[in-house]
Amino acid sequence: MSLSQDDVRRIARLARIAVSDDEVVASQSQLNQLFTLIEEMRAVDTDGIEPMAHAQDVMLRLRDDVATAPNRREAFQAVAPSVENGLYLVPKVIE
């Protein structure tokens, strides 16, 4: 598949992108290179190859899910205008 310059102009018009004639030529070349790459990738026989979760065979470092910040709930609620049963009370703003 390859795009003509009219195709590029139409795509640019649909995307509401202003392009000059030089940009049309450059974009046509870049898009056609992209389509060529896609066709080359489609031509590769991948039968029997297991799908991978990541492009490289790497292991991610894992860490324990442990809270490290101190619990300062009571200090924060001590300066709140109104608190009840550990919850902040706020005025009703929507009727």
Phi, psi and chi 1 to 4 in degrees:
 res  aa     phi    psi   chi1   chi2   chi3   chi4
   1 MET       -  135.1  175.9  179.5 -175.6      -
   2 SER  -142.2  151.0   63.8      -      -      -
   3 LEU   -99.5  144.2  -63.8  176.6      -      -
   4 SER   -89.4  170.6   66.9      -      -      -
   5 GLN   -64.9  -32.4  -68.9 -177.1    8.4      -
   6 ASP   -64.8  -38.0  -71.3  -22.6      -      -
   7 ASP   -61.1  -44.1  -67.1  -27.6      -      -
   8 VAL   -63.9  -42.7  174.6      -      -      -
   9 ARG   -62.8  -40.3  -75.2 -172.6 -174.4   93.6
  10 ARG   -64.6  -44.7 -177.3  170.3 -178.6  -97.0
  11 ILE   -60.8  -44.4  -67.8  168.1      -      -
  12 ALA   -63.1  -39.8      -      -      -      -
  13 ARG   -65.3  -43.4 -176.4  174.1   45.0   83.0
  14 LEU   -62.7  -35.0  -69.1  172.6      -      -
  15 ALA   -84.8   -1.1      -      -      -      -
  16 ARG    55.7   47.8  -60.3 -165.4 -176.2  -81.3
  17 ILE  -115.2  125.4  -61.1  171.4      -      -
  18 ALA   -80.0  126.0      -      -      -      -
  19 VAL  -130.5  141.8  -69.2      -      -      -
  20 SER   -85.2  171.8   66.9      -      -      -
  21 ASP   -62.5  -37.6  -71.5  -19.0      -      -
  22 ASP   -64.3  -40.2  -68.5  -19.9      -      -
  23 GLU   -68.3  -33.5  -68.9  170.9  -31.7      -
  24 VAL   -62.2  -45.1  168.1      -      -      -
  25 VAL   -63.8  -45.6  172.5      -      -      -
  26 ALA   -65.2  -43.0      -      -      -      -
  27 SER   -65.8  -39.3  -62.5      -      -      -
  28 GLN   -59.5  -44.8  178.0 -166.5   21.4      -
  29 SER   -62.8  -46.2  174.1      -      -      -
  30 GLN   -65.1  -42.9  -68.7  173.3  -12.4      -
  31 LEU   -66.7  -40.3  -71.1  169.4      -      -
  32 ASN   -67.0  -34.0  -75.1  -25.1      -      -
  33 GLN   -63.9  -39.3  -72.7  175.0    2.5      -
  34 LEU   -64.1  -44.3  178.3   65.4      -      -
  35 PHE   -64.7  -36.1  -73.5  131.4      -      -
  36 THR   -63.1  -43.8  -59.4      -      -      -
  37 LEU   -61.3  -42.7  175.6   63.2      -      -
  38 ILE   -62.3  -42.3  -68.7  170.9      -      -
  39 GLU   -64.4  -38.4  -71.2  174.9    7.6      -
  40 GLU   -65.1  -39.4  -71.4  174.4    7.2      -
  41 MET   -69.0  -35.9  -68.3  173.2   69.1      -
  42 ARG   -67.8  -27.1  -77.9 -174.4  174.6  171.9
  43 ALA   -76.0  -14.4      -      -      -      -
  44 VAL   -72.9  131.9  174.4      -      -      -
  45 ASP   -79.6  113.7 -177.9   16.2      -      -
  46 THR  -111.5   12.4   57.7      -      -      -
  47 ASP   -62.2  133.9  -70.5  -19.2      -      -
  48 GLY    82.6    3.4      -      -      -      -
  49 ILE   -99.5  127.2  -63.7  175.8      -      -
  50 GLU   -70.6  135.9  -69.7  -73.9  -33.8      -
  51 PRO   -64.0  146.6  -14.5   24.0      -      -
  52 MET  -110.5  147.3  -61.1  172.4   61.5      -
  53 ALA   -79.4  -21.3      -      -      -      -
  54 HIS  -143.3  150.0 -166.8  -84.2      -      -
  55 ALA   -65.7  -25.0      -      -      -      -
  56 GLN  -118.5  149.8  -63.0  178.1  -12.5      -
  57 ASP   -83.7   81.2 -168.8   19.6      -      -
  58 VAL  -125.9  155.3  -65.1      -      -      -
  59 MET  -107.0  135.1  -66.0  -72.4  -66.3      -
  60 LEU   -83.6  142.7  -62.8  177.3      -      -
  61 ARG   -73.0  134.4  -67.3 -176.4  -58.1  160.0
  62 LEU  -110.2  149.0  -60.1  177.1      -      -
  63 ARG  -131.0  158.9   60.4  177.4  171.4   80.2
  64 ASP   -66.3  142.9  -66.2  -27.9      -      -
  65 ASP   -87.0   83.4 -173.0   16.4      -      -
  66 VAL  -124.3  132.5  177.4      -      -      -
  67 ALA   -71.9  130.2      -      -      -      -
  68 THR  -111.2  -17.1   56.8      -      -      -
  69 ALA   -78.8  141.1      -      -      -      -
  70 PRO   -70.6  151.7   23.7  -30.8      -      -
  71 ASN   -80.2  109.9 -177.1   -1.2      -      -
  72 ARG  -116.1   26.4  -58.6 -171.8   56.7 -155.5
  73 ARG   -56.3  -47.8  179.7 -178.9 -171.9  175.6
  74 GLU   -66.4  -35.1  -69.5 -172.1   18.9      -
  75 ALA   -66.2  -40.8      -      -      -      -
  76 PHE   -69.7  -40.6  -67.4  138.1      -      -
  77 GLN   -73.7  -19.5  -70.4 -170.6  -18.1      -
  78 ALA   -65.5  -28.2      -      -      -      -
  79 VAL   -99.7    0.4  -63.9      -      -      -
  80 ALA   -74.4  146.9      -      -      -      -
  81 PRO   -61.2  -39.4  -16.4   24.0      -      -
  82 SER  -150.4  129.2 -175.8      -      -      -
  83 VAL  -137.3  140.8  176.4      -      -      -
  84 GLU  -143.1  127.5 -178.6  177.4  -49.6      -
  85 ASN    52.3   37.9  -63.7  -31.4      -      -
  86 GLY    82.0    5.6      -      -      -      -
  87 LEU  -114.6  145.7  -57.3  173.6      -      -
  88 TYR   -76.3  134.5  -65.7   94.0      -      -
  89 LEU  -102.8  131.3  -60.9  178.2      -      -
  90 VAL  -126.7  152.7  -64.6      -      -      -
  91 PRO   -68.1  150.0   17.8  -24.1      -      -
  92 LYS   -71.3  128.1 -171.9  175.1 -176.0  177.8
  93 VAL  -112.5  -15.2  -67.0      -      -      -
  94 ILE  -121.7  127.6  -61.4  175.2      -      -
  95 GLU   -80.6      -  -63.8  -65.8  -32.1      -
